[in-house]
Amino acid sequence: MTDNPKFEETEQISIAARVVLGLLRQQTEHSGAVEMKDLPHMLLMAADERHRQGDYGAERMLCEWADMLRDWKA
């Protein structure tokens, strides 16, 4: 870890992106594995884990993305 704020931000974005890509991979390999209605909850669970790991930037992004998905209309 470094004290460089830009590095920290980039690292947090990378962590959050890996979570989302993992969900995408699961959905691609097992069609229907993740229902749209469950996706916000899954992101919030991942955010909780990121919080436990001290990845607060990734936690914040995952929570924001979960909110965005809940707000989307089909």
C-alpha positions in Angstrom: 0.0 0.0 0.0 1.1 3.5 -0.5 0.1 7.0 0.7 -0.6 8.1 -2.8 -4.4 9.0 -2.9 -4.6 8.5 -6.7 -3.1 5.0 -6.3 -5.6 4.2 -3.5 -8.5 5.4 -5.7 -7.4 3.4 -8.7 -6.9 0.3 -6.5 -10.5 0.7 -5.0 -12.0 1.0 -8.5 -10.1 -2.1 -9.6 -11.4 -4.0 -6.6 -15.0 -3.0 -7.2 -14.7 -3.8 -10.9 -13.4 -7.3 -10.1 -16.5 -7.9 -8.0 -18.8 -6.9 -10.9 -16.8 -8.8 -13.4 -17.0 -11.9 -11.2 -20.8 -11.6 -11.2 -20.8 -11.1 -15.0 -18.6 -14.2 -15.4 -20.9 -16.3 -13.2 -24.0 -15.1 -15.2 -22.2 -15.8 -18.5 -21.1 -19.3 -17.5 -24.4 -20.2 -15.8 -27.2 -18.3 -17.6 -29.8 -17.3 -15.1 -27.5 -17.7 -12.1 -28.0 -14.1 -11.1 -31.6 -12.7 -11.4 -31.8 -9.0 -12.0 -33.9 -8.5 -8.9 -31.2 -10.1 -6.8 -28.2 -8.2 -8.3 -28.5 -5.1 -6.0 -28.5 -7.3 -2.9 -25.5 -9.3 -4.2 -23.6 -6.0 -4.7 -24.5 -4.9 -1.2 -23.2 -8.2 0.2 -20.0 -7.7 -1.7 -19.8 -4.1 -0.3 -20.1 -5.5 3.2 -17.2 -7.8 2.6 -15.1 -5.0 1.1 -15.9 -2.9 4.2 -14.6 -5.8 6.4 -11.4 -5.8 4.3 -11.0 -2.1 4.7 -11.7 -1.3 1.0 -14.0 1.6 1.7 -13.8 3.1 -1.7 -14.8 -0.2 -3.3 -17.6 -0.5 -0.7 -18.9 2.9 -1.6 -18.9 2.2 -5.3 -20.6 -1.1 -4.9 -23.3 0.5 -2.8 -23.8 3.3 -5.4 -24.1 0.7 -8.2 -26.6 -1.3 -6.2 -28.7 1.9 -5.7 -28.4 2.6 -9.5 -29.6 -0.9 -10.3 -32.6 -0.5 -8.0 -33.5 2.8 -9.6 -33.4 1.4 -13.2 -36.7 0.6 -14.7 -37.0 -2.5 -16.9 
